[in-house]
Structure formats: structure tokens, C-alpha cells
């Protein structure tokens, strides 16, 4: 699918899927690739089905991806996009599934994203400073 076609589908998705901006959906798509690569260390060795990640794995991967990408601002960036709970990731994923941008496995459900972690704890500045090697 071309970038322009994907972008148009994302805009259509935004109108139907709720309060999240395009950047949040793009972040989830990029974070899905990041997570899949982390879970399946050699992505070329697997078929599409074998690269699937669970909702819990995706939430953990999105946390790591956000910290790598935004550092201490990770939680702030997500909150600017109205993403404040792991359930928000799930809503975006299932909106993208409904729009045909992602594929669902038979045992995938929105409940897989329920309370995977608390954002205040997951994005604790002290823990992030340790993770990125910042000194205070």
C-alpha cells in the first residue's frame, strides 16, 4: 500500500475512531513494527502470522518505543494525543483493524489491552532516567 493511500485511510479512520490524532495512530503503527522486531528477533525468518504480537506485548513494546523516542517526555507526548491508558492503544489498534490497516487473529480482543500497566508507574521519570542513562 502506498504512503498516500495509507495516509488517506488514516484520515478516514480519524473521523470514525474518536479523539486520537493522526500522530497517535502513526506512533502505534511504528511501535507495532518495533515490538514485532523485539519479540521476533529475526523478522525475515517469519511469515506474517508468525510476526503477530499480543495486545499485552504491544502495550509493553509501545512503552519501550515511547521512551526510546521521546525519553522523559514520553508520557507527556502520549497525553497530548489523549492516550492515557493501555486501553487507548487497544481502541486505536481495533480502529485500524476495522479500517483494514491491520489484521486480527481469532483470539485477539480489546480486553487484551485492559490495564496492562498504569501510565504514572510505567512512565515514572526516575525509571526513565535510569533506562536512558540520564544523570541528575
Secondary structure as a PSIPRED ss2 file (coil, helix, strand):
# PSIPRED VFORMAT (PSIPRED V4.0)

   1 X C   1.000  0.000  0.000
   2 X C   1.000  0.000  0.000
   3 X H   0.000  1.000  0.000
   4 X H   0.000  1.000  0.000
   5 X H   0.000  1.000  0.000
   6 X H   0.000  1.000  0.000
   7 X H   0.000  1.000  0.000
   8 X H   0.000  1.000  0.000
   9 X H   0.000  1.000  0.000
  10 X H   0.000  1.000  0.000
  11 X H   0.000  1.000  0.000
  12 X H   0.000  1.000  0.000
  13 X H   0.000  1.000  0.000
  14 X H   0.000  1.000  0.000
  15 X H   0.000  1.000  0.000
  16 X H   0.000  1.000  0.000
  17 X H   0.000  1.000  0.000
  18 X C   1.000  0.000  0.000
  19 X C   1.000  0.000  0.000
  20 X C   1.000  0.000  0.000
  21 X C   1.000  0.000  0.000
  22 X H   0.000  1.000  0.000
  23 X H   0.000  1.000  0.000
  24 X H   0.000  1.000  0.000
  25 X H   0.000  1.000  0.000
  26 X H   0.000  1.000  0.000
  27 X H   0.000  1.000  0.000
  28 X H   0.000  1.000  0.000
  29 X H   0.000  1.000  0.000
  30 X H   0.000  1.000  0.000
  31 X H   0.000  1.000  0.000
  32 X H   0.000  1.000  0.000
  33 X H   0.000  1.000  0.000
  34 X H   0.000  1.000  0.000
  35 X H   0.000  1.000  0.000
  36 X H   0.000  1.000  0.000
  37 X H   0.000  1.000  0.000
  38 X H   0.000  1.000  0.000
  39 X H   0.000  1.000  0.000
  40 X C   1.000  0.000  0.000
  41 X C   1.000  0.000  0.000
  42 X C   1.000  0.000  0.000
  43 X H   0.000  1.000  0.000
  44 X H   0.000  1.000  0.000
  45 X H   0.000  1.000  0.000
  46 X C   1.000  0.000  0.000
  47 X C   1.000  0.000  0.000
  48 X C   1.000  0.000  0.000
  49 X H   0.000  1.000  0.000
  50 X H   0.000  1.000  0.000
  51 X H   0.000  1.000  0.000
  52 X C   1.000  0.000  0.000
  53 X C   1.000  0.000  0.000
  54 X C   1.000  0.000  0.000
  55 X H   0.000  1.000  0.000
  56 X H   0.000  1.000  0.000
  57 X H   0.000  1.000  0.000
  58 X H   0.000  1.000  0.000
  59 X H   0.000  1.000  0.000
  60 X H   0.000  1.000  0.000
  61 X H   0.000  1.000  0.000
  62 X H   0.000  1.000  0.000
  63 X H   0.000  1.000  0.000
  64 X H   0.000  1.000  0.000
  65 X H   0.000  1.000  0.000
  66 X H   0.000  1.000  0.000
  67 X H   0.000  1.000  0.000
  68 X H   0.000  1.000  0.000
  69 X H   0.000  1.000  0.000
  70 X H   0.000  1.000  0.000
  71 X H   0.000  1.000  0.000
  72 X H   0.000  1.000  0.000
  73 X H   0.000  1.000  0.000
  74 X H   0.000  1.000  0.000
  75 X H   0.000  1.000  0.000
  76 X H   0.000  1.000  0.000
  77 X H   0.000  1.000  0.000
  78 X H   0.000  1.000  0.000
  79 X H   0.000  1.000  0.000
  80 X H   0.000  1.000  0.000
  81 X C   1.000  0.000  0.000
  82 X C   1.000  0.000  0.000
  83 X C   1.000  0.000  0.000
  84 X C   1.000  0.000  0.000
  85 X C   1.000  0.000  0.000
  86 X H   0.000  1.000  0.000
  87 X H   0.000  1.000  0.000
  88 X H   0.000  1.000  0.000
  89 X H   0.000  1.000  0.000
  90 X H   0.000  1.000  0.000
  91 X H   0.000  1.000  0.000
  92 X H   0.000  1.000  0.000
  93 X H   0.000  1.000  0.000
  94 X H   0.000  1.000  0.000
  95 X H   0.000  1.000  0.000
  96 X H   0.000  1.000  0.000
  97 X H   0.000  1.000  0.000
  98 X H   0.000  1.000  0.000
  99 X C   1.000  0.000  0.000
 100 X C   1.000  0.000  0.000
 101 X C   1.000  0.000  0.000
 102 X C   1.000  0.000  0.000
 103 X C   1.000  0.000  0.000
 104 X C   1.000  0.000  0.000
 105 X C   1.000  0.000  0.000
 106 X C   1.000  0.000  0.000
 107 X C   1.000  0.000  0.000
 108 X C   1.000  0.000  0.000
 109 X C   1.000  0.000  0.000
 110 X H   0.000  1.000  0.000
 111 X H   0.000  1.000  0.000
 112 X H   0.000  1.000  0.000
 113 X H   0.000  1.000  0.000
 114 X C   1.000  0.000  0.000
 115 X C   1.000  0.000  0.000
 116 X C   1.000  0.000  0.000
 117 X C   1.000  0.000  0.000
 118 X C   1.000  0.000  0.000
 119 X H   0.000  1.000  0.000
 120 X H   0.000  1.000  0.000
 121 X H   0.000  1.000  0.000
 122 X H   0.000  1.000  0.000
 123 X C   1.000  0.000  0.000
 124 X C   1.000  0.000  0.000
 125 X H   0.000  1.000  0.000
 126 X H   0.000  1.000  0.000
 127 X H   0.000  1.000  0.000
 128 X H   0.000  1.000  0.000
 129 X H   0.000  1.000  0.000
 130 X H   0.000  1.000  0.000
 131 X H   0.000  1.000  0.000
 132 X H   0.000  1.000  0.000
 133 X C   1.000  0.000  0.000
 134 X C   1.000  0.000  0.000
 135 X C   1.000  0.000  0.000
 136 X C   1.000  0.000  0.000
